[in-house]
């Protein structure tokens, strides 16, 4: 079983109500068993929703209580991002997933860098909240940019 961001599978769960369908991911992994997840929805956020970014750190800093996730209106949504990350880890454990392929540039799902919290489209090094928690539990995480390494 492989955990994959639902938006990469064509589910309209992105913050703006759209998706990031990546047909190559579906065709490559469908025989192994795909488990679609959207950590932000699992945490209780609606679709559509305001875009959010991690302020003053990375996903690991959010988990450690040293940073927070704030939406573009200034609302602190940290608790919902943490809840979604924990739910995702529980799903991964219960289904004994091999690894995860999650959406890049997301404050939840990115393993390739996150936005810097200024809402000015500036990427910085670091993982999203869900990726940081998955990695801390021993799961390997890839993005739609580097899943070909599998």
C-alpha positions as CSV (number, residue, x, y, z in Angstrom):
1,X,0.0,0.0,0.0
2,X,1.2,3.5,-0.9
3,X,-0.1,6.7,0.7
4,X,-0.7,9.3,-1.9
5,X,-2.0,12.9,-1.7
6,X,-5.6,12.8,-2.8
7,X,-5.1,15.9,-5.0
8,X,-2.5,14.0,-7.0
9,X,-5.2,11.4,-7.7
10,X,-7.6,14.0,-9.1
11,X,-9.7,14.6,-5.9
12,X,-10.7,18.3,-5.7
13,X,-9.3,18.8,-2.2
14,X,-6.7,21.6,-2.8
15,X,-7.3,24.8,-0.9
16,X,-8.9,26.4,-4.0
17,X,-11.2,23.4,-4.6
18,X,-9.2,22.0,-7.5
19,X,-6.7,19.1,-7.8
20,X,-3.2,18.3,-9.1
21,X,-4.0,15.1,-11.1
22,X,-0.9,13.2,-12.0
23,X,-2.0,10.3,-14.1
24,X,1.5,8.7,-14.2
25,X,1.4,8.2,-10.4
26,X,-1.9,6.4,-10.7
27,X,-0.7,4.1,-13.4
28,X,2.6,3.4,-11.8
29,X,1.2,2.5,-8.3
30,X,-2.4,1.3,-8.8
31,X,-1.3,-2.4,-8.6
32,X,0.5,-1.8,-5.3
33,X,-2.7,-0.4,-3.7
34,X,-3.2,3.4,-3.3
35,X,-4.4,5.0,-0.1
36,X,-5.6,8.5,-0.9
37,X,-5.2,11.1,1.9
38,X,-5.7,14.8,2.3
39,X,-4.3,15.7,5.7
40,X,-5.9,19.2,5.7
41,X,-9.3,17.7,5.2
42,X,-8.6,15.0,7.8
43,X,-7.7,17.8,10.2
44,X,-11.1,19.4,9.7
45,X,-10.4,22.1,7.1
46,X,-13.0,22.7,4.5
47,X,-12.5,22.8,0.7
48,X,-12.2,25.4,-0.6
49,X,-10.2,27.1,2.2
50,X,-7.9,30.0,2.6
51,X,-4.3,29.2,1.7
52,X,-2.1,28.6,4.7
53,X,1.7,28.8,5.3
54,X,4.0,27.8,8.1
55,X,5.2,30.9,10.0
56,X,8.7,31.1,11.6
57,X,9.8,27.5,10.8
58,X,9.1,24.2,9.2
59,X,6.7,21.3,9.8
60,X,9.1,19.9,12.4
61,X,9.0,23.2,14.3
62,X,5.2,23.1,14.2
63,X,5.2,19.6,15.7
64,X,7.7,20.8,18.4
65,X,5.5,23.8,19.2
66,X,8.0,26.3,17.9
67,X,6.1,27.5,14.8
68,X,2.6,27.8,13.7
69,X,0.4,27.5,10.6
70,X,-1.6,30.6,9.7
71,X,-4.0,31.2,6.8
72,X,-3.9,34.2,4.6
73,X,-6.5,36.0,6.8
74,X,-4.2,35.6,9.8
75,X,-6.2,32.8,11.4
76,X,-4.1,30.2,13.3
77,X,-4.9,26.8,11.9
78,X,-2.0,24.9,13.6
79,X,-4.3,22.6,15.6
80,X,-6.1,21.5,12.4
81,X,-2.8,20.8,10.6
82,X,-1.5,18.8,13.5
83,X,-4.7,16.8,13.7
84,X,-4.5,16.0,10.0
85,X,-0.9,14.9,10.3
86,X,-1.7,12.6,13.2
87,X,-4.7,11.1,11.4
88,X,-2.5,10.5,8.3
89,X,0.1,8.7,10.4
90,X,-2.5,6.5,12.0
91,X,-3.8,5.6,8.5
92,X,-0.3,4.8,7.4
93,X,0.4,2.6,10.4
94,X,-2.9,0.7,10.3
95,X,-2.5,0.0,6.6
96,X,1.2,-0.8,6.8
97,X,2.0,1.5,3.9
98,X,5.4,1.2,2.2
99,X,5.9,4.9,1.7
100,X,4.1,8.1,0.8
101,X,4.0,10.3,-2.3
102,X,2.7,13.7,-1.2
103,X,2.2,17.1,-2.9
104,X,5.2,19.4,-3.1
105,X,5.1,23.0,-1.8
106,X,2.2,22.2,0.6
107,X,2.3,23.3,4.3
108,X,1.1,19.7,5.0
109,X,2.5,17.5,2.4
110,X,5.7,19.0,1.0
111,X,9.0,17.2,1.2
112,X,10.6,19.5,-1.3
113,X,10.4,22.9,0.4
114,X,7.6,25.1,1.9
115,X,6.5,28.6,1.5
116,X,8.2,31.0,4.0
117,X,5.0,32.3,5.7
118,X,4.9,35.7,4.0
119,X,2.4,34.6,1.3
120,X,4.8,36.0,-1.3
121,X,5.5,32.7,-3.1
122,X,9.0,32.3,-1.7
123,X,10.0,28.7,-1.1
124,X,12.4,27.7,1.7
125,X,14.0,24.4,2.7
126,X,11.9,22.3,5.0
127,X,9.0,19.8,5.2
128,X,5.3,20.3,5.7
129,X,3.7,19.2,9.0
130,X,2.4,15.8,7.8
131,X,5.7,14.9,6.1
132,X,7.7,15.9,9.2
133,X,5.5,13.7,11.4
134,X,5.6,10.8,8.9
135,X,9.4,11.0,8.7
136,X,9.6,11.0,12.5
137,X,7.7,7.8,12.6
138,X,10.1,6.2,10.1
139,X,8.1,6.5,6.8
140,X,9.8,7.4,3.6
141,X,8.2,10.3,1.8
142,X,8.5,11.4,-1.8
143,X,6.8,14.1,-3.9
144,X,5.3,14.1,-7.4
145,X,8.6,15.6,-8.4
146,X,10.8,12.7,-7.3
147,X,8.6,9.6,-7.1
148,X,10.4,8.3,-10.2
149,X,13.2,7.3,-7.8
150,X,11.1,4.5,-6.6
